[in-house]
């Protein structure tokens, strides 16, 4: 059975703005680029929350759907929604998902995994997915050494990752709060 996966998502929180950028590549197995223009960064909950997902496509959609359900249940409270979702996985009430998500609102930036972890990055920069480590390194350097905006940094970090990681392309979608 072929599994669709492979992507990079990068988030940067700087000067009161948060940007989440993602590439558009969907890879089947380890060798086939199945799609180049997938949109993996979206706005939800009345456009007040942004998120980007990486991992197995079906699991990523499941994770994002469950997260949106939690946001609706908890009136848009990002932290509470993420923690409640994580408790579902830790309580083993649902199967573990091979996916991760970065999500943000005007106050908070979080990484949420399909295995029940919720992590708030300490420096306002995070990345997930196949090229996540490349994007993370680039974003941290750009935050420290330039005056670029959060959006510019997230996009440039993704571009750098796309030049290194075969599972990441340069078709970038970015949302900013």
N, C-alpha and C positions, 0 to 999 in steps of 0.2 A: 504494500500500500504506500503510495507516494504521499508525502506530507509537504504542505506549503508553509514556508517560513522564510526568515531572513529579512532583517530590516535594521535600521538604526534610528533611534529617537534621542534627541538632545534637548535639555531644558536649561535656561539661564534666567536667573532672577537678579536684576540689577537696576538701581535707581528708580525703584517703585514700579518697574515693569517686569513681567514674566513672559518669556517666549518659549514655546515648545515647537521644535522643528522635526520633521521626519522625512525620510526618503520614500520613493515610490516603488521600490523593487519587491516583487514576490518571487521567491525561488522555490522550485520543486526539486526535492531531493537535494543533492549537492552540486548538480551540474546544469540545471535548466532554468533560465530566466523565464518565468511564466508570464509576468506582467511588469511593465515599467512605470505605470502611472497610478498605482494604488494610492488612496488617500488614507493615511493612518494617524492623522492629527485632526481632531474635531473639537467643536464647541458643543456643550450640552448645558442643560439646566438653565434655560433662558439666556444663553450665551455668557453666563457668569463663571463657567468652569471650562477649562480646556484640558484635553488629554491626548496622549499618543501611546500606541500600543505596539509591542513587538512579541514575536514568538510564533507558535503554531496559529495559523489564521483562524481556525474554528475556535480554538481556546481563547484567542485574543478577543474575538467577538463576544464570546460567552462572558469573559471577565468584564468587558466594557458594559455589556447589557446589565449584568448583576450590579455593577457599580452605579450605573444610572438609576436602577431601582432603589438602591440605598440612598442616593441623593434625594430622590423624590420622597422617600420615607422619612428622612431626617431634615427636610426643608432646606436642602442645599448646604448643610454643614459638612464641609469637605473632610475634615479630620474624623468626625464621628462616623461618616459614611464609610471611609476607608477602614477604620478600625472594626466596625461591625462586619464589613465584608471579609476582613482577615479572620475574624472569629468564626465565621462560617467554615472557612477552610481548616482552621486549626481544630475545630470541633468535629472534623471529618464528616460533616453533614452533606458535603458535596465532594466530588472527586477533585484531585489536584489538577491544576491547569498548567500547561507548558506555555505560559505567557507572562508578560510583565507589562506594567503601564506606568507612565509618568502623568501625574495630574496636578492641576494648580487652580487656585482661585485668586482673588486679589490679595489674600494674606498668606497663603500657604502653598508650598511645593512639596509633593510627595512621590515616592516610588512605591507602587503596590504590586506585589507578586501574586501569582496564582497559587502559591503554596502558603500564603498567609502572613507574609511580612509587610510591614508598613515602615518606610524609612524616610525621614526628613533630612535631606542633604544639609550638612552644616555650613557649606560655603555658597549655597544658592546655585550650584551647578551639578547636573547629573546627566547620565546617559545610559541607555539600555540597548540591547540587541546585538547583532553580529558585529557591528562596527562601533559599539558603545565605548569601548576603551580608547579607541582612536579619537572619537568625537569628544570624550571627556577630557583627554589630555589637551587637545586643541582648544577647547572652550576655556579650560582653566588658565592656559597660557594667555589667551586673548583677553580674559577678564583682568588678569594681573598686569598685562603689558600694553593695553590699548585703551582708548576712550570710546570704543564701539558700543553701540546700544545692545541691549539684551537680544533683540531680533537679529542684528547684524552678526553677533557672536554665534548664536545658535545656527544660523544659516552657513556661516563660514566654517564652523566646526563640522557640520554635516558634509560640506563640500570636500573638506580635507579627508574625512573618513571615506567618502566615496572614491577617492583616489588611491586608497590603500586596501579597503575591504571589498572583496568580490561579491559580497551579498548586499552591498549598499550602492545605490546609484545617485546621480546628481539631480534627479527630479524631486525637488524639495517643496514641501508644504509647511507653512509656518503660521501659527496662531499666536496672538499677543494679547495679554490682559494688562 
